[in-house]
Amino acid sequence: MMIELKPVTKHNYMTVVDLNVHPHQKDYVASNGLSLLEANYESDKYPFAIYNNGDIVGFIMCSYYAADDAYPIDSWWLERFMIDKDSQGNGIGRQALSLFLNEFRPDEQVDELRLGVEPENDRAIKLYESFGFVKEGVVEGEIVYFRKW
């Protein structure tokens, strides 16, 4: 297994858009197409394709949000993270998350990364907690976790 993260570009975006999770996971993550549309029109969003042995098998996107009424702290968020249904269960998600946490640090000033996860998404919660993410609260129905970069 050779996991790499590469920026989403005009050369690979359609493959990213074509990735899908299992039907029971659809409510856990926004579509990759919508995510890439947001990344194109909103600032401070960084979309990456997850490659395994040269094939695109997943998608991850980090976003920066200044403090506002919805969340009072300047924050980087792991806003999207998915592995295609045909590639799940092989440790790819764990390796991709490890690679992301070790290689992507866009801002020395903001030293925490946050993410939101649906309360019933037990597999994701276990994964995030195994990487040191700690429950912080609930925002818009999602459990918010954070960890230091």
VEXSEDREN-654375 format. One line per 4 residues: number of its first residue (from 1); their letters; for each residue x, y, z of C-alpha. Coordinates in steps of 0.2 Angstrom, whole numbers, plus 5000, padded with zeros to 4 digits. Layout:
VEXSEDREN-654375
NUM) A) X:Y:Z ~ ... .
This chain:
VEXSEDREN-654375
1) MMIE) 5000:5000:5000 ~ 5007:5017:4995 ~ 4996:5031:5001 ~ 4999:5049:4994 .
5) LKPV) 4989:5065:4995 ~ 4989:5076:4979 ~ 4979:5092:4976 ~ 4963:5091:4966 .
9) TKHN) 4966:5098:4949 ~ 4958:5099:4932 ~ 4966:5082:4928 ~ 4959:5072:4942 .
13) YMTV) 4943:5081:4949 ~ 4931:5070:4939 ~ 4938:5054:4947 ~ 4936:5062:4964 .
17) VDLN) 4918:5067:4960 ~ 4915:5049:4954 ~ 4920:5042:4971 ~ 4906:5035:4982 .
21) VHPH) 4903:5029:5000 ~ 4891:5015:5005 ~ 4873:5020:5005 ~ 4871:5020:5024 .
25) QKDY) 4886:5032:5024 ~ 4878:5045:5013 ~ 4872:5056:5027 ~ 4889:5057:5035 .
29) VASN) 4898:5067:5022 ~ 4894:5080:5008 ~ 4896:5074:4990 ~ 4913:5077:4983 .
33) GLSL) 4906:5087:4969 ~ 4898:5099:4981 ~ 4914:5100:4991 ~ 4925:5104:4975 .
37) LEAN) 4912:5117:4970 ~ 4914:5125:4987 ~ 4933:5124:4986 ~ 4932:5133:4969 .
41) YESD) 4921:5148:4975 ~ 4926:5150:4993 ~ 4943:5154:5000 ~ 4954:5144:5012 .
45) KYPF) 4949:5127:5006 ~ 4962:5114:5002 ~ 4955:5099:4993 ~ 4966:5083:4991 .
49) AIYN) 4964:5067:4982 ~ 4969:5052:4991 ~ 4979:5040:4981 ~ 4983:5021:4984 .
53) NGDI) 4996:5014:4973 ~ 4993:5027:4960 ~ 4974:5026:4960 ~ 4962:5039:4967 .
57) VGFI) 4953:5030:4982 ~ 4947:5045:4993 ~ 4945:5063:4996 ~ 4950:5075:5010 .
61) MCSY) 4948:5094:5012 ~ 4954:5105:5025 ~ 4946:5123:5027 ~ 4950:5138:5038 .
65) YAAD) 4936:5148:5046 ~ 4938:5164:5056 ~ 4929:5166:5072 ~ 4911:5170:5070 .
69) DAYP) 4894:5167:5078 ~ 4893:5148:5073 ~ 4910:5145:5081 ~ 4920:5158:5092 .
73) IDSW) 4938:5152:5088 ~ 4948:5154:5073 ~ 4950:5136:5067 ~ 4956:5124:5054 .
77) WLER) 4943:5111:5050 ~ 4945:5094:5043 ~ 4929:5097:5033 ~ 4928:5082:5022 .
81) FMID) 4936:5065:5023 ~ 4930:5050:5013 ~ 4936:5033:5006 ~ 4927:5026:4991 .
85) KDSQ) 4916:5011:4996 ~ 4927:4999:4986 ~ 4943:5004:4995 ~ 4936:5004:5013 .
89) GNGI) 4941:4992:5026 ~ 4959:4990:5021 ~ 4967:5004:5032 ~ 4968:5017:5019 .
93) GRQA) 4958:5029:5029 ~ 4970:5027:5044 ~ 4985:5029:5033 ~ 4978:5044:5024 .
97) LSLF) 4973:5053:5040 ~ 4990:5050:5047 ~ 4999:5057:5032 ~ 4987:5072:5032 .
101) LNEF) 4991:5076:5050 ~ 5009:5074:5048 ~ 5011:5084:5031 ~ 4998:5097:5031 .
105) RPDE) 5000:5112:5043 ~ 4995:5127:5034 ~ 4996:5140:5048 ~ 5009:5141:5063 .
109) QVDE) 4997:5153:5072 ~ 4982:5142:5073 ~ 4988:5126:5081 ~ 4972:5116:5083 .
113) LRLG) 4962:5106:5070 ~ 4944:5103:5072 ~ 4931:5092:5064 ~ 4913:5088:5065 .
117) VEPE) 4906:5070:5065 ~ 4888:5063:5065 ~ 4885:5056:5082 ~ 4880:5039:5074 .
121) NDRA) 4896:5037:5064 ~ 4904:5026:5077 ~ 4918:5020:5065 ~ 4924:5038:5061 .
125) IKLY) 4923:5043:5080 ~ 4934:5028:5084 ~ 4947:5033:5071 ~ 4947:5051:5076 .
129) ESFG) 4949:5047:5094 ~ 4963:5035:5090 ~ 4973:5050:5083 ~ 4970:5060:5099 .
133) FVKE) 4955:5070:5094 ~ 4945:5075:5109 ~ 4927:5079:5110 ~ 4924:5098:5112 .
137) GVVE) 4905:5100:5110 ~ 4891:5100:5098 ~ 4888:5112:5084 ~ 4873:5111:5072 .
141) GEIV) 4870:5093:5077 ~ 4888:5086:5074 ~ 4900:5082:5088 ~ 4915:5093:5087 .
145) YFRK) 4932:5086:5090 ~ 4949:5094:5091 ~ 4967:5091:5092 ~ 4984:5100:5092 .
149) W) 4993:5099:5075 .
